[in-house]
Amino acid sequence: MRESLARLLEMLADGHELTVPEFGAFSDLDRPAAALVREHWQGLPVATRALLLERAGELADVHLDRNFEALGKLALDDPEPEVRERAVAVFWESRDSSVARRLAVLAVDDIGSGVRAAAALTLEGFVEAVETAELDSVTAAAVTSALRTAADDPVVGVRAAALEAAGALTQDWVAERILDAYESDERELRVAAIRAMGASAQERWTEYLADQLYSGEVEMRLEAVLAAGALGSETLVAPLGEALADDDPEVVLAVIEALGEIGGEAAVDLLNEFAPDAPEGMEEALESALGLAADTQMFRRFGEPVADDEDDE
C-alpha cells in the first residue's frame, strides 16, 4: 500500500491524472500514509493539489465508502489559499468536533476570503448539532462565535456564506442579520437571507418568502420556492399554488417539489388540480411529489414559541 501510494505521488508530480480507482489510495489514510502524502505534498504543482482535493470531494459524494478527511486535514495547512479552499470542501459531511473547531478558526482568520467563505459555509453542517446540544460546549461556542464574526466580514461573499450557514441557529443576532441582508442592495446577501430563512424552521419568515415568490427576478423566485420547501410551513402552500403558474419551468418544477416536501391535504389538492395542465416532462416529478405530500401529515415544529393559551389558563 505504501509503495503504491508513493508511486502515485511521484506520478502526480510528473503530471499524471488519477483514475477513479487510483483515488482510492488517498481514501482513509492512516497516520503513516498521511505522513507520506504530507512529505510529497509540496512537490506537487498547486493546480494538481487543488484538483486532487476537488475530485476527492466529488468522489466522496458518489462513493459513500470513500473518506478523504485525512487528506483534507493535511491540506488545510497548504500555503496556497486555492488549495485550502478546496480542502475545506472535503469536510462538507464531517461531524468531527476537531474539524468544526479548525473550520471555525479558518472562517475568521484565514487571509484568503475564499477560504473564509468556504469554511463558514461548511460550518452549516455543525449548526444542527449546536441546536440539539450534540456538540460539546467548547466546539458549539467556537462554531457560533465564528459564524457571528464572519457574518460581519468586510467581504460580501464571506458574510453571505456565514449567514446562510447560521440560518438554523435560534439566536437573536441571526434574525437581525437575516433582516439586514434581506434589505441589502447586494444580491448575494439577499439570496443568503432567503436561504437562511428556509433553514430557520421559524414561521416568522413565511411572509418574506411569500413576497419573493412574486419577485421580478427569476433567481429570487427560485430561491424563495426552495426555501419554502425547506421551511415546510403550511402557510406557504397557497402562495406556492399560485407560483405553479410561473413562466419559468425551473421555478414550476421547484414548486412541485416544494409542495411535496410540505405535504398535507391542501398540497395534494393543488398538485392534483395542476396535473392535467402540467408541462410535458414533469410527470415523474408530480407523481413523486404527490406520493410524498400524501404521506406527509405531520408538519415540522417551528423554532419560535407559538402564542400560548396555556399561560392564560
Disulfide bonds with the S-S distance in Angstrom:
none
